[in-house]
């Protein structure tokens, strides 16, 4: 694997892109959701990328690498729940929800690869 840093990881790029899409979509959420749904979905979606960066930096310690990668997976799952709430509250249309969920599922699949194959990411 020819990776120079965490920003070169496909999973990082895709998680960052998803977080930015969620940021854009969440700009249209009602003001009364600012401190609950809006902040929570932005936080969890951004936490996926940050946990990936942390995992990458811990890759010489396989258990720490896997722990951080599972943190990223947890945040990705939390983001999916917030997407469910946003859709149920009619803040997202069905196609937007499907598109964001599909992206999140792809990130999840890549994270599961990291968790199950730490050696491929430089973890000893």
C-alpha positions in Angstrom: 0.0 0.0 0.0 1.5 3.3 -1.1 0.1 5.7 1.5 2.1 8.7 2.6 -0.3 9.8 5.3 -3.9 9.4 6.5 -5.1 11.9 4.0 -4.2 9.5 1.2 -6.5 6.8 2.6 -9.6 6.2 0.6 -11.7 5.8 3.7 -10.4 9.2 5.0 -11.3 10.9 1.7 -14.7 9.4 1.6 -15.5 10.1 5.2 -14.4 13.7 4.8 -16.5 14.1 1.7 -19.5 12.7 3.6 -19.0 15.0 6.5 -18.9 18.0 4.2 -22.1 16.9 2.4 -23.8 16.5 5.8 -22.6 20.0 6.7 -24.1 21.5 3.6 -27.4 19.6 4.0 -27.7 20.5 7.7 -27.5 24.2 6.9 -31.2 24.0 6.0 -32.2 22.4 9.3 -34.4 24.6 11.5 -32.8 27.0 13.9 -34.5 25.1 16.9 -32.4 22.1 15.9 -29.1 24.0 16.2 -28.0 22.5 19.5 -29.4 19.1 19.1 -29.7 17.5 15.7 -27.5 19.9 13.7 -24.6 19.9 16.1 -24.8 16.2 16.7 -24.9 15.0 13.1 -22.0 17.4 12.2 -20.0 16.2 15.2 -20.5 12.5 14.6 -19.8 12.8 10.9 -16.6 14.8 11.4 -15.5 12.4 14.2 -15.2 9.6 11.6 -12.4 11.4 9.8 -10.7 12.4 13.0 -10.7 8.9 14.4 -9.3 7.6 11.1 -6.4 10.1 11.4 -5.8 9.0 15.0 -5.9 5.3 14.0 -3.4 6.0 11.3 -1.0 7.6 13.8 -1.4 4.6 16.2 -0.8 2.0 13.5 2.4 0.8 15.0 0.3 -0.4 17.9 -2.2 -2.9 16.4 -4.6 -2.9 19.3 -4.7 0.9 19.4 -5.1 1.1 15.7 -8.1 -1.3 15.8 -9.6 0.6 18.8 -9.5 3.9 17.0 -10.8 2.4 13.8 -13.7 0.9 15.7 -14.3 4.4 17.2 -14.6 5.7 13.6 -17.1 2.9 12.9 -19.1 3.8 16.0 -19.2 7.5 14.9 -20.3 6.4 11.4 -23.1 4.4 12.9 -24.2 7.3 15.0 -24.3 9.5 11.9 -26.7 7.0 10.3 -29.0 7.3 13.3 -29.0 11.1 13.0 -29.8 10.8 9.3 -32.8 8.7 10.4 -33.9 11.4 12.7 -33.4 14.1 10.1 -35.5 12.2 7.6 -38.2 11.4 10.2 -38.4 15.1 11.0 -38.8 15.9 7.3 -35.5 17.8 7.1 -34.2 15.5 4.4 -35.9 14.2 1.3 -35.8 10.5 0.7 -33.2 10.6 -2.1 -30.8 12.7 -0.1 -31.2 10.3 2.8 -30.5 7.3 0.5 -27.5 9.0 -1.0 -26.0 9.9 2.4 -26.7 6.5 3.8 -25.1 4.8 0.8 -22.0 6.9 1.3 -22.0 6.1 5.0 -22.3 2.4 4.3 -19.3 2.6 1.9 -17.3 4.3 4.6 -18.4 1.5 7.0 -17.3 -1.2 4.7 -13.9 0.5 4.3 -13.6 0.8 8.1 -14.4 -2.9 8.6 -11.6 -3.7 6.2 -9.2 -1.6 8.3 -10.5 -3.3 11.5 -10.1 -6.8 10.1 -6.8 -6.2 8.2 -4.7 -3.8 10.4 -1.5 -5.2 8.9 -2.4 -3.8 5.5 -2.4 -0.3 7.0 1.1 -0.6 8.6 0.0 -2.0 11.9 2.5 -4.6 13.0 
